[in-house]
């Protein structure tokens, strides 16, 4: 949102104090975008708090976000194609063994 900072400043000076209706509207849009981004920011919460004594260690780990539906479907599609490929390879090797069977 750093790109909107000079626009908001100019809109404040020219639109609000300079009586320019165009800059006033541009400023309202720019400030509205900032208000929406402020309202959508994640709320940080403290999960765990404890005093650490000398000699103790802390391990912090985080997992990624859960997979989206798209990622889930993509994974299922990959699994199906791998299963089909394995089946084809098994059939191919079975046919080759049958053809080249030594009597």
C-alpha positions as CSV (number, residue, x, y, z in Angstrom):
1,X,0.0,0.0,0.0
2,X,3.0,2.2,-0.2
3,X,2.0,3.3,-3.7
4,X,-1.1,4.9,-2.3
5,X,0.7,7.0,0.3
6,X,1.6,9.9,-2.0
7,X,-1.9,9.8,-3.6
8,X,-3.5,10.0,-0.2
9,X,-1.3,12.9,0.8
10,X,-2.0,14.8,-2.4
11,X,-5.7,14.1,-2.1
12,X,-5.7,15.5,1.4
13,X,-3.9,18.7,0.4
14,X,-5.6,19.3,-3.0
15,X,-9.0,17.7,-2.3
16,X,-9.8,18.6,1.2
17,X,-7.9,21.8,1.6
18,X,-7.7,22.9,-2.1
19,X,-11.4,22.4,-2.9
20,X,-10.7,20.0,-5.8
21,X,-13.6,17.6,-6.1
22,X,-11.7,15.2,-8.3
23,X,-8.9,14.8,-5.8
24,X,-11.5,14.6,-3.0
25,X,-13.0,11.5,-4.7
26,X,-9.6,10.0,-5.4
27,X,-8.7,10.5,-1.8
28,X,-11.9,8.9,-0.6
29,X,-11.2,5.8,-2.8
30,X,-7.5,5.7,-1.6
31,X,-8.5,6.0,2.1
32,X,-11.3,3.5,1.6
33,X,-8.8,0.9,0.2
34,X,-6.6,1.6,3.3
35,X,-9.5,1.1,5.6
36,X,-10.5,-2.2,4.0
37,X,-7.0,-3.5,4.1
38,X,-6.8,-2.5,7.8
39,X,-10.0,-4.2,8.6
40,X,-8.9,-7.5,6.8
41,X,-5.6,-7.8,8.6
42,X,-5.2,-11.0,10.7
43,X,-5.7,-10.8,14.4
44,X,-2.6,-12.0,16.2
45,X,-3.2,-14.0,19.4
46,X,-0.8,-15.3,22.0
47,X,-1.0,-19.1,21.9
48,X,1.5,-20.0,24.6
49,X,3.5,-18.1,27.2
50,X,5.9,-19.4,29.8
51,X,9.0,-18.3,31.5
52,X,12.1,-20.0,30.2
53,X,14.8,-21.0,32.7
54,X,18.5,-21.1,31.8
55,X,19.3,-24.4,30.1
56,X,15.8,-24.9,28.7
57,X,15.3,-24.9,24.9
58,X,12.4,-23.7,22.8
59,X,11.4,-25.3,19.6
60,X,9.0,-23.4,17.3
61,X,7.5,-25.1,14.3
62,X,4.7,-24.1,12.0
63,X,2.8,-25.9,9.4
64,X,1.5,-24.4,6.2
65,X,-2.1,-23.6,5.5
66,X,-4.4,-26.5,4.9
67,X,-4.6,-27.6,1.2
68,X,-7.2,-25.9,-0.9
69,X,-9.8,-27.8,-2.8
70,X,-7.8,-27.2,-6.0
71,X,-4.7,-28.7,-4.4
72,X,-6.7,-31.7,-3.1
73,X,-8.2,-32.4,-6.5
74,X,-4.8,-32.0,-8.1
75,X,-3.3,-34.5,-5.7
76,X,-6.1,-37.0,-6.3
77,X,-5.6,-36.6,-10.1
78,X,-1.8,-37.3,-9.7
79,X,-2.5,-40.4,-7.6
80,X,-4.9,-41.8,-10.2
81,X,-2.5,-41.2,-13.0
82,X,0.3,-42.9,-11.1
83,X,-2.0,-45.9,-10.3
84,X,-2.9,-46.1,-14.0
85,X,0.8,-46.0,-15.0
86,X,1.7,-48.7,-12.5
87,X,-1.2,-50.9,-13.8
88,X,0.0,-50.4,-17.4
89,X,3.5,-51.3,-16.5
90,X,2.4,-54.5,-14.7
91,X,0.3,-55.5,-17.6
92,X,3.2,-54.8,-20.0
93,X,5.7,-56.9,-18.0
94,X,3.2,-59.7,-17.7
95,X,2.6,-59.7,-21.5
96,X,6.3,-59.6,-22.2
97,X,6.9,-62.6,-19.8
98,X,4.1,-64.5,-21.5
99,X,5.5,-63.8,-25.0
100,X,9.1,-64.7,-24.1
101,X,8.2,-67.8,-22.0
102,X,10.8,-70.5,-22.5
103,X,9.3,-74.0,-22.9
